[in-house]
Amino acid sequence: MSAKESRDARGADLAALFAQAAAAHQANRFAEAEALYREIVATDPDHAAAWNWLGVARQQQGDGGEA
């Protein structure tokens, strides 16, 4: 697999993971969403949407300090 194919596959994996996180978040499963957002930012620290929604999920769980 070429480097470009590897990046494309990683991007697709992150997109699928973000969709799972968003679905969990919309279903008020905030702890599950948080774990998925954390997995995304661990893989891609520049994923702004995951950072944003991670903060929202933390705040919705009563931990606005970390958010």
N, C-alpha and C positions, 0 to 999 in steps of 0.2 A: 504494500500500500504506500502510495506517495505521501509526502508531507501534506500536500493540499487535500488529498482524500482523507487523511487522518484528521485535519482541522475541520473539514466538512462533516465528518462523522461525529466528532466531538460537539460541534455546533448543533447537530440534529439531536444528539443525546441530551444536551442542555435544554433545548427547546421542549423536548418531551418531558423532561424533569420539571421545567418551569410550568408547563401545562398541568402536571400532576399537583404541583404546589398551589397553583391558582385554584384548582378544583377543590382541594382540601380547605383552602382559605375561605372560599365561597360557601363551603358547607360548615363553616365555623369550627373546623378541626384545626385550631390555631397551632397547637404543639406539633402536629404532623406537618403542617405547612412550614413552620419554623425550621424543622429538621431538613426539609427538602430545600428551602432557601439557603440554609447553611451549607448544604452539600454543593449547591450551585456556586456560591461565592468561594468555596474552598477550591473548586476547579477553575473558576474564572473570576478572579478578584475585581475585574472591571465590569461585571454584570450589574449595571446600575439599577435595573428594575428589581432584581433579586434583593439587592441591598435595601431598596426602598420598602418593598413589601415585607422584608424581614423586620424592619423597624416597626411597621404597622402591626404585624403579628405580635411582636413583643409588647407593644403598647396595649393591644387588645387583651393580652394576658396579664395586664397590670404591671408590667415592667417597662415603664416609659424611660427609666434612667438609662438603660442600655440603648434604647432606641435613639 
